[in-house]
């Protein structure tokens, strides 16, 4: 029984680590996209709908 508890705990830790990794990747992706949008906006100026 202890072996099953240990295995589940290990699996839960791996799952949590994977979720943390995915969230960190999404966070970096969002910052990269915002940085790119800011750079494009600076290069081309405001668009037709921007004031």
N, C-alpha and C positions, 0 to 999 in steps of 0.2 A: 504493500500500500504506500509506503514512504517513497518508493521508486516512482509510482504514478504521480504523487504530489510534486516531487522534484521535477519530473518531466513536464508537468503542466506549468509549473512556475517558470521553467526555462522557456517553454513555448510562449507564455505570456510576456516574458521579458523580450524575446525576439520580436514578437508582434508589436510591442510598444516601441522598440528600437526602430523597427521598420516604419511605423507611423510617424515617429519623430523625424526620420530621414526624409520621408515624403513631404511632410510639412515644411521642413527646412528648404527642400528643393523648390517647393511652390513659392515660398517667401522670396528666395533669390530670383526666381523667374519673374515674379511680379515687379521686383525692383529693377531688373534688367529691362523689362518692357517699359516701365515708367521712365527710366533713364533714356532709352531710345526715343520715346515719344517726346521727351523734353528737348533732346538734341535736334530732332527733326523740326520741331516747332521753332527753335532758335534759328535754324538754317533757313527755313522757308517763310518765317513770319506767320502771322495769324491767317487762317483760312477764310473762306467767304462767310462762314457762319460765326466766326469768332469776332469778338469786339474787344 
